[in-house]
Amino acid sequence: AQSVTQPDIHITVSEGASLELRCNYSYGATPYLFWYVQSPGQGLQLLLKYFSGDTLVQGIKGFEAEFKRSQSSFNLRKPSVHWSDAAEYFCAVGSYSGGGADGLTFGKGTHLIIQP
Amino acid sequence: DAGVTQSPTHLIKTRGQQVTLRCSPKSGHDTVSWYQQALGQGPQFIFQYYEEEERQRGNFPDRFSGHQFPNYSSELNVNALLLGDSALYLCASSQGVGANVLTFGAGSRLTVL
């Protein structure tokens, strides 16, 4: 069974500093990967996705992520965070079976706190 | 363009009762998935509906059931509610059953007392 691990439950970063959120997945074949962000009382908003091709993917709001097959990782980065980036971040992995895509498996999330 | 809409936004039930949650997918989407998000956890896949049939199911008991209507909207039903069913229930829509991006609604917050 596939799984996703987000090792950091909470991360505190100063505004303007760089950010890296870690994500490790377990899956036998080539997965497709997502990062979603959730603000309080809101649903999930897609930041970026990796299906195939270039392993460095760009997303919205200045975020990027790099797929590293050898490390089974898909870490999220941002060079300079803004106070509005404070939220919960979820990494998710998807797979194929039975002629279509399976439901996504999510990590437990990383809560990002921005210090002024 | 309306995204995914869910109703109700909040509701409170007691143990043993039944609940129905509703979801209207984003325009142009024909596939609906439901996820349960317990407090402090990531979403967990409940099931997916496509062409009015349950196409795939996660590790949830039969107390959880659903339906998809010809207009692609969907309902999630939970019978014999338990305290542990308290969670945010998220509906997500997509186009087809391939590896497509899901668009999520804001969720229905269920509290079971």
Boltz contact constraints between the chains, C-beta under 6 A:
constraints:
  - contact:
      token1: [A, 32]
      token2: [B, 99]
      max_distance: 6.0
  - contact:
      token1: [A, 42]
      token2: [B, 106]
      max_distance: 6.0
  - contact:
      token1: [A, 43]
      token2: [B, 104]
      max_distance: 6.0
  - contact:
      token1: [A, 43]
      token2: [B, 105]
      max_distance: 6.0
  - contact:
      token1: [A, 43]
      token2: [B, 106]
      max_distance: 6.0
  - contact:
      token1: [A, 43]
      token2: [B, 107]
      max_distance: 6.0
  - contact:
      token1: [A, 44]
      token2: [B, 104]
      max_distance: 6.0
  - contact:
      token1: [A, 46]
      token2: [B, 101]
      max_distance: 6.0
  - contact:
      token1: [A, 90]
      token2: [B, 42]
      max_distance: 6.0
  - contact:
      token1: [A, 94]
      token2: [B, 99]
      max_distance: 6.0
  - contact:
      token1: [A, 100]
      token2: [B, 97]
      max_distance: 6.0
  - contact:
      token1: [A, 101]
      token2: [B, 98]
      max_distance: 6.0
  - contact:
      token1: [A, 101]
      token2: [B, 99]
      max_distance: 6.0
  - contact:
      token1: [A, 103]
      token2: [B, 45]
      max_distance: 6.0
  - contact:
      token1: [A, 103]
      token2: [B, 58]
      max_distance: 6.0
  - contact:
      token1: [A, 106]
      token2: [B, 42]
      max_distance: 6.0
  - contact:
      token1: [A, 106]
      token2: [B, 43]
      max_distance: 6.0
  - contact:
      token1: [A, 107]
      token2: [B, 42]
      max_distance: 6.0
  - contact:
      token1: [A, 108]
      token2: [B, 41]
      max_distance: 6.0
  - contact:
      token1: [A, 108]
      token2: [B, 42]
      max_distance: 6.0
  - contact:
      token1: [A, 109]
      token2: [B, 42]
      max_distance: 6.0
